[in-house]
C-alpha cells in the first residue's frame, strides 16, 4: 500500500502492550507503523460492517493502536472486505457499540483506517479498491 510507504522491514505477530499485533513495518522514510488486520464479511445495504459479533479482542487492538499513536508511531488498521456489494465501511455499532466507540476515538486520534475491497474468483484474491467511510460517520 502506497500510503504506508515503501517497506524496508516487516515483522509479523509483534507483542505490543497487552496484545499481539499483526505487523510492525519500517518504511523507507524511517517511519515505524504498527498494523492490525481484520477480515470483514458482513455487508448490509451496501455498507461493509465490522465486527459481525462482539469483539473484546478487536477493541483491545484499537486501544493499543491509539497508544502507539500517542507514543509518536504511526498506527493503522486494515479491514479486508470481501463483499463486492460494499460501497463504504462503518464499524458495526448495532452488534458491538463499544467497538464503534473505540473505532471513532481511534480515528480522531490519528489511527489510519484502510477498508480495502477484494474479490475472489475461485483461484485468486484480487484487490479492487479502497472503500471510503460511509457519510453516516459520527
Buried (B, 14 or more C-beta within 10 A) or exposed (E): BEEBBEEEEEEEEBEBBEBBBBBBBBBEEEEBBBBBBBEBEBBEEEBBBBBEEBBEEBBBBBBBBBBBBEEEBBBBBBBBBBBEEBEBBBBBBEBBEEBBBBBBEBBEBBBBBBBBBBEEEEEEEEEEEBBEBBEEEE
